[in-house]
Amino acid sequence: MIIKPKVRGFICTNAHPKGCAAHVNQQIDYLKAQGPIEGAAKKVLVIGCSTGYGLASRIAATFGSGADTLGVCFEKPPTERKTASAGYYNTAAFHAAAKEAGVYCETINGDAFSNECKAQTIEMIKADMGKVDLVVYSLASPRRTDPNTGETYNSTLKPVGKSYTAKNLNTDSLKISDITLDPANEEEIANTVKVMGGEDWEMWMQALADADVLSEGAKTVAYTYLGEKLTWPIYGHATIGKAKEDLDRAALAIASAHDGLAVQANVAVLKAVVTQASSAIPIMPLYISLMAKVMKEEGTHEDCIEQAYRLFTECLYNDSPRLDDGNRFRVDDKELRPETQAKIEALWPQVTEENLFELTDFKGYNENFLRLFGFGLDGVDYEEDVETLVDVELK
């Protein structure tokens, strides 16, 4: 079929297989051009491996240090009438590239929160890899079912303590108006922590340790975003912020629980990028559009693959990693430069519907959003009749 993007709000309901492959291969080419990552892991598990930072981390491991990787994701395969999800096509492209490079890779398509998925992962590690020396935790989900109780929890995006009003861009209508978010109640806060906090990360690491598939000195990292003044009310003093505090708690707990293996556990704070998740968060499309405008002018703009490369080389596998007072790796340093934030804050009140494309990089924001689903990539013929049934053997 000839595939054109079908966008509704912050969701694109289809994906382009050749465009997704082109996007993955661009990231692989970038990584290869940087040269080898010295001392990096050789056996890597990536939980949440098919898009965004998880995919970029898998690319960094495979094409930066020749690592064998096992990935876990939850993606929709194609049918005769519908395309697969972008993550499915991304994974197919990654598999093809890794196979061509002669590097082991397998991917489990299932619910990473479930005990069954954890058990399947452990069996595959035992059979194919022996033990892993890096575990990347990069899940982004609005809901989670506790595998032990069967209860399902839903996260919310709300401030804590008091209402929050801010300027917001509707990416569909391009209307800019104030949005007010009412404060979360205690149940909403607790549910968000259950979904987005560190409990499942802990459960993964405990299961891996109990099965003796963690190498001595193994590292594990979970990803988060903190932001600064403009985004703090929704990312900091908010339900998401409470979940992020729980990630910090989990990092300490994991290191303590597995100190016999000398496991190193850190949260990594990464910069804001265009993702389907960030597109759904109030104020973020406008903030990211302004941030991109400023950082491109400064020559400091980065996307997922550049961030993943710097995480590996400047933090995970560096004798002097960039750590903050909370023992978090900081790769958001360029975004949070005081001069960069000052420029963004100065532009923020000036943005109107009339000057949106002049004062911000919303054009680039929209292009980045479509690229997530394989649209707008150079060298791809979008008038071509393409086969949607791309074959990739997921476990």
C-alpha atoms as one frame of an Amber mdcrd trajectory, in Angstrom:
protein
   0.000   0.000   0.000   0.947   3.670  -0.288   1.306   4.880   3.291   0.663
   8.446   4.419   0.717   9.545   8.069  -2.562   9.368   9.981  -2.207  11.771
  12.890  -4.828  12.376  15.552  -3.717  14.766  18.256  -0.456  13.471  19.695
  -0.906   9.999  18.174   0.126   8.718  14.763  -1.848   5.545  14.112   0.341
   4.104  11.367   3.986   3.804  10.403   6.106   3.492   7.261   8.361   0.388
   7.198  11.018   1.829   4.869  10.944   5.180   6.645  11.417   3.533  10.035
  14.329   1.538   8.613  15.893   4.733   7.261  15.524   6.392  10.670  17.182
   3.444  12.435  20.000   3.315   9.892  20.656   7.039  10.291  21.244   6.450
  14.000  23.462   3.458  13.294  25.529   5.514  10.828  25.959   8.256  13.430
  27.147   5.764  16.030  29.576   4.071  13.663  31.060   7.443  12.754  31.947
   8.106  16.414  34.274   5.126  16.659  34.366   2.352  19.283  33.182   2.913
  22.857  36.056   1.667  24.983  35.330  -0.613  27.910  31.590  -0.827  27.287
  29.335  -3.782  28.025  29.360  -6.869  25.807  26.113  -8.532  26.978  23.213
  -6.108  27.236  19.538  -6.364  28.151  17.375  -3.426  27.034  13.906  -3.308
  28.597  11.921  -1.005  26.335  14.127  -1.395  23.265  12.046  -0.403  20.247
  11.808   3.393  20.198  13.402   6.549  21.547  16.132   6.291  24.147  15.812
   2.519  24.532  16.403   1.945  20.827  19.268   4.454  20.793  20.873   2.661
  23.733  20.622  -0.669  21.943  22.235   0.855  18.861  25.010   2.358  21.007
  25.708  -1.011  22.626  25.701  -3.003  19.387  27.466  -0.599  17.048  29.606
   1.147  19.661  31.033  -1.885  21.455  29.868  -4.906  19.452  27.589  -6.011
  22.290  25.181  -8.913  22.076  21.744  -7.557  22.961  18.440  -8.964  24.111
  15.544  -6.525  23.880  12.076  -6.449  25.404   9.254  -4.433  23.850   5.504
  -4.479  23.333   4.713  -3.754  19.693   1.896  -4.355  17.241   2.730  -6.550
  14.216   1.378  -5.707  10.766  -1.687  -7.185   9.101  -2.807  -7.264   5.473
  -4.776  -4.069   6.032  -2.844  -2.210   8.731   0.747  -1.262   9.265   2.698
  -2.407  12.274   3.610   0.022  15.028   6.746   2.069  14.460   8.582   0.116
  17.155   7.953  -3.144  15.312   9.463  -1.755  12.100  12.335  -0.184  14.067
  13.099  -3.555  15.612  12.994  -5.289  12.231  15.488  -2.758  10.851  17.741
  -3.127  13.883  17.692  -6.929  13.582  18.657  -6.704   9.910  21.568  -4.362
  10.643  22.829  -6.395  13.604  22.630  -9.613  11.583  24.585  -7.988   8.752
  27.205  -6.902  11.289  27.384 -10.454  12.653  26.244  -9.455  16.151  23.742
 -11.431  18.241  20.340  -9.864  18.840  16.972 -11.238  19.869  13.789  -9.453
  20.907  10.906 -10.542  23.115   7.567  -8.956  22.247   5.524  -9.019  25.432
   4.399  -7.270  28.607   7.620  -6.334  30.384   5.696  -5.817  33.633   4.639
  -9.485  33.742   6.375 -12.302  35.574   6.063 -14.456  32.436   8.066 -11.994
  30.354  10.770 -11.808  33.014  10.973 -15.622  33.124  11.181 -15.851  29.317
  13.939 -13.235  29.272  15.952 -15.087  31.887  15.694 -18.363  29.967  16.953
 -16.669  26.805  19.858 -15.066  28.659  20.837 -18.443  30.097  20.580 -20.140
  26.711  22.232 -17.515  24.523  24.236 -15.029  26.594  25.145 -16.615  29.913
  25.036 -13.412  31.924  24.460  -9.723  31.199  26.694  -6.861  32.274  24.352
  -3.955  31.452  20.597  -3.640  32.006  18.921  -0.607  30.454  15.445   0.147
  31.818  13.611   2.408  29.373   9.907   1.651  29.692   7.270   4.308  28.980
   3.717   3.190  29.625   0.586   4.949  30.899  -0.539   1.869  32.823   0.849
  -1.176  34.586  -0.651  -4.360  35.916   1.001  -5.573  39.107   2.040  -9.153
  38.237   1.572 -10.353  41.802  -1.864  -8.893  42.549  -3.355  -8.550  39.068
  -4.414  -4.969  39.838  -3.984  -2.438  37.018  -2.799   1.095  37.778  -3.072
   4.177  35.540  -0.726   7.147  35.705  -1.823  10.781  35.634  -0.103  14.014
  34.615  -1.032  16.424  37.364   0.668  18.868  39.738   0.882  18.122  43.439
  -0.485  20.434  46.112  -2.058  23.151  43.985  -3.402  23.840  40.510  -0.997
  24.828  37.760  -1.757  27.162  34.866   0.600  27.548  31.919   0.741  28.384
  28.253   0.030  25.369  26.056   0.206  24.638  22.335  -2.440  22.448  20.724
  -0.384  20.665  18.066  -3.523  19.851  16.045  -5.088  23.306  15.800  -1.883
  25.319  16.474  -3.876  27.281  19.026  -2.002  28.672  22.022  -3.940  29.149
  25.221  -3.593  28.744  28.955  -4.236  25.295  30.375  -5.040  24.665  34.032
  -4.303  21.332  35.659  -5.977  20.510  38.954  -3.831  18.926  41.664  -3.675
  15.164  41.998  -5.209  13.358  44.939  -3.274  10.832  47.000  -4.589   7.859
  45.034  -3.535   9.403  41.708  -0.076  10.100  43.095   0.287   6.542  44.397
  -0.963   5.038  41.131   1.494   7.105  39.081   4.352   5.929  41.293   3.214
   2.315  40.761   3.337   2.791  36.979   6.316   5.096  36.477   8.362   4.606
  39.635  11.092   2.108  40.368   9.185  -0.954  41.566   9.296  -2.839  38.274
  12.972  -1.932  37.735  13.687  -3.469  41.162  11.666  -6.559  40.283  13.624
  -7.043  37.066  16.975  -6.734  38.825  15.894  -9.098  41.632  14.684 -11.679
  39.128  17.934 -11.477  37.156  20.038 -11.775  40.308  18.006 -14.678  41.680
  18.498 -16.511  38.380  22.262 -15.839  38.482  22.316 -14.092  35.093  23.894
 -10.833  36.297  27.643 -10.481  35.872  29.733  -9.298  38.786  30.068  -5.522
  38.499  27.032  -5.295  36.233  25.579  -1.854  35.616  21.949  -0.855  35.341
  20.451   2.476  34.363  16.905   3.843  34.242  15.989   6.940  32.279  14.243
  10.083  33.431  13.758  13.768  32.655  13.831  16.583  35.197  13.848  19.871
  33.296  14.120  23.350  34.753  11.941  26.280  35.816   9.416  26.160  32.951
   8.796  22.413  33.120   9.271  21.922  36.861   5.570  22.254  37.821   4.638
  19.321  35.560   7.841  17.249  35.846   9.065  18.099  39.320   6.418  19.068
  41.861   3.915  16.772  40.195   2.795  13.150  39.947   5.594  12.386  37.497
   8.025  14.005  39.913   6.904  11.669  42.700   7.520   8.714  40.383  10.978
  10.075  39.583  11.756  10.324  43.299  10.845   6.656  43.528  13.320   5.864
  40.739  16.043   7.463  42.873  14.930   5.310  45.811  15.009   2.205  43.608
  18.545   2.911  42.381  19.820   2.936  45.966  17.792  -0.159  46.823  19.097
  -2.103  43.821  22.730  -1.283  44.577  22.224  -2.239  48.236  20.330  -5.464
  47.491  22.995  -6.706  45.099  26.164  -5.330  46.670  27.595  -8.845  46.691
  27.720  -8.604  42.903  28.922  -4.971  43.110  25.976  -3.909  40.940  26.073
  -0.234  39.968  22.586   1.296  39.643  21.973   4.850  38.477  19.183   6.992
  37.167  20.222   8.866  34.011  18.703  12.301  33.419  18.401  12.905  29.684
  17.347  15.964  27.709  13.858  16.650  26.406  13.228  15.147  22.969  10.201
  14.645  20.757   8.485  11.383  21.639   4.890  10.234  21.552   4.925  10.371
  25.350   6.294  13.924  25.588   3.780  15.082  22.978   0.987  14.123  25.369
   2.347  16.165  28.282   0.972  19.710  28.638   3.421  22.543  27.791   6.072
  20.128  26.437   5.451  20.586  22.671   5.878  24.346  23.049   8.844  24.019
  25.403  10.623  21.495  23.156  10.008  23.702  20.106  11.590  26.686  21.885
  14.421  24.588  23.307  15.266  23.192  19.849  15.304  26.681  18.334  17.752
  27.943  20.969  19.969  24.855  21.052  20.220  24.640  17.267  21.336  28.262
  17.190  23.908  27.482  19.886  25.066  24.332  18.082  24.217  22.139  21.098
  21.066  20.382  19.899  20.996  16.586  20.316  18.515  13.804  19.693  18.285
  10.331  21.241  21.326   8.800  19.551  23.664  11.661  20.455  22.422  11.485
  24.037  22.881   7.712  24.190  26.435   7.996  22.861  27.309  10.632  25.466
  25.680   8.580  28.226  27.881   5.607  27.342  31.110   7.563  26.848  30.791
  10.322  29.462  28.932   8.506  32.228  28.442   4.731  32.087  31.937   3.906
  30.826  33.981   6.831  32.081  36.321   6.903  35.077  34.961  10.345  36.013
  31.250  10.192  35.191  29.081  13.316  35.362  27.047  12.740  38.528  24.819
  15.086  40.500  24.224  15.127  44.257  21.576  12.408  43.835  24.094  10.054
  42.160  22.291  10.502  38.845  24.106  10.591  35.525  23.459  13.977  33.907
  23.316  14.097  30.118  20.899  17.040  30.120  23.800  19.404  30.860  23.605
  21.278  27.557  19.851  21.830  27.817  20.176  23.124  31.375  23.007  25.575
  30.755  21.899  28.816  32.485  22.359  30.850  29.303  20.279  28.363  27.302
  17.449  28.339  29.827  17.547  32.146  30.061  16.990  32.428  26.306  14.093
  29.948  26.419  12.498  31.751  29.377  12.827  35.109  27.609  11.085  33.779
  24.487   8.348  31.911  26.363   5.995  34.882  27.048   6.554  36.294  23.557
   5.230  33.288  21.616   1.856  33.757  19.943  -0.057  31.882  17.277   1.088
  34.506  14.775   4.837  34.200  15.469   4.950  30.493  16.411   7.030  29.472
  13.398   9.330  32.492  13.764  10.172  32.294  17.472  10.156  28.514  17.835
  11.245  25.473  15.866   7.761  24.008  15.736   8.398  23.078  12.106  11.307
  20.925  13.306   9.209  19.584  16.169   6.537  18.386  13.755   9.130  16.892
  11.419  10.742  15.037  14.335   7.352  13.732  15.449   6.607  12.317  11.994
  10.090  10.785  11.767   9.256   8.713  14.851   6.799   6.858  12.602   9.016
   6.719   9.533   7.691   9.748   7.658   9.720  12.582   6.150  13.012  10.705
   5.823  15.357  11.641   2.988  15.784   8.967   0.346  12.413   7.297   0.973
   9.840   7.307  -1.832   6.553   7.933  -0.059   4.610   7.515  -3.287   5.866
   3.943  -3.606   3.567   1.000  -3.011   5.306  -0.731  -0.081   4.863  -4.079
   1.603   3.620  -3.677   5.168   4.202  -7.315   6.171   7.829  -6.954   7.158
   9.174 -10.180   8.608  11.109 -10.170  11.873  11.257 -13.088  14.273  10.219
 -11.770  17.662  10.062 -14.181  20.588
